[in-house]
C-alpha cells in the first residue's frame, strides 16, 4: 500500500520559483539547515535538483519527522530530520566551527508563530552559520510605505482571527532583529504569489 504523507499545496506551488532563487544565491556545494521543514516537500525537491547541497531538515513537531524522512528516502544528500524548536536553544551543530552550516533556509514560519520566534530564529541561525553564511527567509511580509495586496490583507486578518499572536511581519522589523544578531541584509527578492525571499549574510 502506498504510504500517505502530509502534503502542502502551497509548498508544491512555490518550490520551483524558490529553487531558481536559491540556485543563484548558493554555491554548488553547501550544507543547508532548513527550519520548519513541515511536510519535507522543499527538502525533497531542492536536494533532488542539487545533489551538491547537503540538506538538514528540521521540524518542531516531532510527529512530522518520520514523514520528512520517508519523503526524502533515497536522497543521499538529505540527512535524517531532527527536532528543532527555534525557541528552545541550543541549536545544532554546536560549538565546533568546522561543523557549521553554509546557509539556513526557512519558509513560511514567522507569520504563523509568535513574534518571539523572529529574534530566536535569527540569533540561532547566526550562531550555527559559518563566516559569510546566508539566512534565507521566504514568505509574505509587509514593506514600509508599500500597500500590500488585498490577498495579503485578507490572509493577515485570517491569521490574526485564528491566533492574535500571528500575522504578517514588517520587513523593517525583521531586518532590525537580523542586525542585532550580526546579520546584514543583502537583498530582497520578489517571488510569485506576493511572497518575498529575504537574504541575510553573517558578518
C-alpha positions in Angstrom: 0.0 0.0 0.0 1.3 3.5 -0.9 2.4 5.5 2.1 0.3 8.6 2.7 2.4 11.6 3.5 1.4 15.1 4.5 1.1 17.4 1.6 1.1 21.2 1.3 -0.3 22.7 -1.9 1.4 26.0 -1.2 4.8 24.3 -0.9 4.2 22.5 -4.1 3.3 25.7 -6.0 6.3 27.7 -4.9 9.0 25.1 -4.9 10.4 25.9 -8.4 10.5 29.6 -8.0 12.3 29.3 -4.7 14.7 26.7 -6.2 15.6 29.1 -9.0 16.4 31.8 -6.5 18.4 29.5 -4.2 20.4 28.2 -7.2 21.6 31.7 -7.9 22.3 32.5 -4.2 24.0 29.4 -3.0 27.2 27.6 -4.3 27.1 24.3 -6.0 28.3 22.6 -2.8 26.9 23.8 0.6 25.5 22.5 3.8 22.0 23.8 4.5 19.9 23.7 7.7 16.2 24.0 6.9 14.0 25.3 9.8 10.3 24.2 9.9 10.6 21.6 7.1 6.9 20.7 7.5 5.9 18.1 5.0 9.5 17.8 3.7 8.5 18.8 0.1 11.0 21.6 -0.2 13.8 19.4 1.2 13.0 16.6 -1.3 12.7 19.0 -4.3 15.7 21.1 -3.6 18.0 18.2 -2.7 17.0 16.1 -5.7 17.7 19.1 -8.0 21.0 20.0 -6.4 23.0 16.9 -5.4 25.9 19.1 -4.1 23.7 20.6 -1.4 23.8 18.7 1.9 20.4 19.3 3.4 19.5 19.0 7.1 15.7 19.1 7.6 14.3 20.1 11.0 10.9 20.5 12.5 9.5 21.5 15.9 6.7 18.9 15.6 8.4 15.6 16.3 5.4 13.8 14.7 6.4 15.1 11.3 10.0 13.8 11.4 9.1 10.3 10.1 7.2 11.8 7.2 10.0 14.0 6.2 12.4 11.1 6.3 10.0 9.0 4.2 9.6 11.7 1.6 13.4 12.1 1.3 14.2 8.4 1.3 16.8 7.6 -1.3 18.3 11.0 -1.4 21.9 10.6 -0.2 22.4 14.3 0.4 19.5 14.6 2.8 20.3 13.9 6.5 17.7 12.4 8.9 15.3 15.1 10.0 15.9 16.4 13.5 13.6 18.1 16.0 14.4 21.8 16.4 12.2 24.4 18.0 13.6 27.9 17.4 12.5 28.9 20.9 14.4 26.1 22.6 18.2 26.5 22.2 20.8 25.3 21.8 20.6 24.5 18.1 22.9 22.2 16.2 25.7 22.0 15.2 27.2 23.1 18.5 30.4 25.0 19.1 32.6 23.3 16.5 33.1 25.9 13.7 34.1 23.1 11.3 30.6 21.7 11.6 28.7 24.9 10.9 26.3 25.4 8.0 26.8 27.5 4.9 23.1 28.5 4.9 19.9 28.4 6.9 16.6 28.3 5.0 13.2 28.9 6.4 9.9 29.2 4.6 6.5 30.4 5.9 7.2 30.3 9.6 7.3 33.9 11.0 3.6 34.7 10.3 2.3 31.6 12.0 4.4 31.9 15.1 4.7 34.5 17.9 7.0 37.4 17.3 9.5 36.0 19.8 10.2 33.4 17.2 11.8 36.0 14.9 14.7 37.1 17.1 15.1 33.5 18.2 15.3 32.3 14.6 17.8 34.9 13.5 20.0 34.5 16.6 20.0 30.8 16.4 20.7 30.8 12.6 23.6 33.2 13.1 25.1 31.0 15.8 25.2 27.9 13.6 26.4 29.6 10.4 30.0 29.8 9.3 31.5 33.2 8.4 29.8 34.6 5.3 26.9 32.1 5.6 23.4 33.2 4.5 20.0 33.2 6.1 17.2 32.8 3.6 13.6 33.6 4.8 10.7 33.1 2.4 7.1 34.2 3.0 4.7 37.2 2.9 5.9 40.4 4.6 4.7 44.0 4.9 7.0 46.6 3.5 7.0 50.1 5.0 5.4 52.6 2.6 4.1 50.0 0.3 0.4 49.0 0.2 0.1 45.2 0.5 -2.2 43.3 -1.8 -5.8 42.6 -0.9 -5.0 39.0 -0.8 -2.2 39.5 1.8 -4.5 41.8 3.8 -7.2 39.1 3.9 -4.6 36.5 4.8 -3.3 38.7 7.7 -6.8 39.2 9.0 -7.4 35.4 8.9 -4.2 34.7 10.7 -5.0 37.1 13.5 -8.5 35.7 13.8 -7.0 32.3 14.4 -4.3 33.5 16.8 -3.8 37.1 17.9 0.0 36.4 18.1 0.2 35.6 14.4 0.2 37.9 11.4 2.4 39.3 8.6 5.6 40.7 9.8 7.1 44.0 8.7 10.3 43.8 6.7 12.0 46.6 8.7 11.3 44.9 12.0 12.7 41.6 10.7 15.8 43.4 9.4 16.3 45.1 12.8 16.4 41.7 14.5 18.8 40.4 11.9 21.2 43.3 12.5 21.1 42.6 16.3 22.1 39.0 15.5 25.1 40.1 13.4 23.3 39.6 10.0 23.2 42.1 7.2 20.5 42.2 4.5 22.0 41.6 1.1 18.8 41.7 -1.0 15.1 41.2 -1.1 13.7 39.1 -4.0 10.1 39.3 -5.1 8.7 35.8 -5.8 5.4 34.7 -7.1 2.1 34.9 -5.1 3.2 38.1 -3.4 5.9 36.5 -1.3 9.5 37.7 -0.7 12.8 35.9 -0.2 14.9 37.8 2.4 18.6 37.3 2.0 20.9 38.0 5.0 24.6 37.3 5.4 26.6 36.7 8.5 29.2 39.4 9.0 
